[in-house]
Amino acid sequence: MTEKWTTRPATPADLEPLVDIRAIVMRPDLERLGRYDEHRVRQRLRDAYDPAHTRVIEVDGEIAGCVALRPASDGDWLEHFYLVPGLHGRGIGGGVLTETLARTDRTVHLNVLQGSPARRLYERHGFVLDHEDAVDVYLTRRVPAS
């Protein structure tokens, strides 16, 4: 079942609802890795949040998550891609990822936690393993040759 969703530019006022969504989404993977910290999981988004590069995902007019595409010297970084768990598996994440990737013609990098089911979504969209460590898996989607 595919839900009706939209994205819109983020504002500073979106930060705290997104911080709460991040804490919910990240908790299972962080607990599995023995790295969950109630304060730190929220503070990391507060420290890195940049509305200029972030889009808010809405479902039925309600904030349901976010995604950021931050420019860097070596391409763009896909960051802070969170969707409330009750909406997983409904095609929203894939749709948002497709929309986000269509906004860039550069190489895109990202990282996910070891064992995260999100890795499969990224691999279906052309991301391949770059490198990994004990906690993170780094994936890259190269720009197709013209």
ABEGO torsion letter per residue (X at the ends): XBBBBBBBBBBAAAAAAAAAAAAAAAAAAAAAAGABBAAAAAAAAAAABBAAABBBBBBGGBBAEBBBBBBBAAEBBBBGBBBBAAABGAGAAAAAAAAAAAABABBBBBBBBBGBAAAAAAAAAGBBBABBBAABBBBBBBBBBX
